[in-house]
Amino acid sequence: MKPIIKADTIKEAKIDAGLSTNQTLKILKHIRADIGVKSIEKGVRESLIEDNSKFRTLFKVDKLNMEVSSGPSKAIPVIYCSNIDDLSLKFINFSAP
């Protein structure tokens, strides 16, 4: 049986719907259970996870103590991009057809 749903279609739907990889994988689990394992192109899970890790090295998360007027200070996560040039290039390459 030829796969009904291709990996690229799943990736496009994931982005259009604003879903996380975990949310997408949960939906795929239900589709496989209902339509069959071979209904989805092989390697989709691995491909989605790989896409997530392409940008991981460009970011750093630190905690910043913020004073709050109504109580004690709180540690808030702050995300930094370590190399905006590389991020731009990877994003362009990632988005290219």
Buried (B, 14 or more C-beta within 10 A) or exposed (E): EEBEBEBEBBBEEBEEEEBEEEEBBEBBEEBBEEEEEEBBBEEBBEBBEEBEEEBEEBEEEEEEEEEEEEEEEEEEEEEEEEEEEEBEEBEEEEEEE
